Amino acid sequence: MQVQTRNDEISNSPLFNGLSAGQVQQLAEICLDQSYEKGREIFSEGQTATGFYLVTAGKIKVYKLSLDGKEQILHIFGRGEIAGEVPVFAGGSYPASAQAIEAARALFFPRASFLELVNREPTIAVSLLAILSQRLRRFTHMIEDLSLREVPGRLAAHLIYLGGLSRSGQTLELEITKAQLASLLGTIPETLSRILARMAQQEIISVDGRKIRVLDREALEALAAGGKGLV
């Protein structure tokens, strides 16, 4: 298997895809390669934001904790995705925390060095703004889900989003634990398990460990849209 160079990891990211070889090289020269064991904190909410991270292996979760310690996962990022980019231009602190949910690697881009490079290469800023726009849309959908949809609808919408499912009979495999999925959907594992069981009983899906097979696409869509509830 061919080993990717740092330049390859940067240029293959949606954030930096399309940049010239020279621009990628400049980015490679300012970033730091970092490794994280499963469970290790990468940054904490309120901590001064010194830069952002491009995940090159493994997965990290970005989350917030309520005053009573309840966790709400905001995003789970894998290879090629970025985290901690929000304060890059505005400065200040990280608005949430990040933790490796499996052994992970990331390229860390120091804020000062990155802004200096952006001043010389504005094309890079345009790419970052596009990613931020996509992130804003995802947050908008998350707020809509948490405020307007019941948990079964959130789960159905998430399954459709995850797999890009277009027909019944397709199977997807969850890349996170059910506890993490519950946190992402704003519920608890016990509730998620009950909903999965009910969806399976009504033959909307079948569940085998982390593998979920869609049996009735129309019913899943109706559930996601709020037009149909679980019996």
Helices and strands as residue ranges (DSSP letters): H 6-11, H 21-30, E 32-36, E 41-43, E 51-57, E 60-65, E 71-77, E 82-83, H 87-90, E 97-100, E 104-110, H 111-120, H 122-148, H 151-163, E 171-173, H 178-184, H 189-201, E 205-208, E 211-214, H 217-225
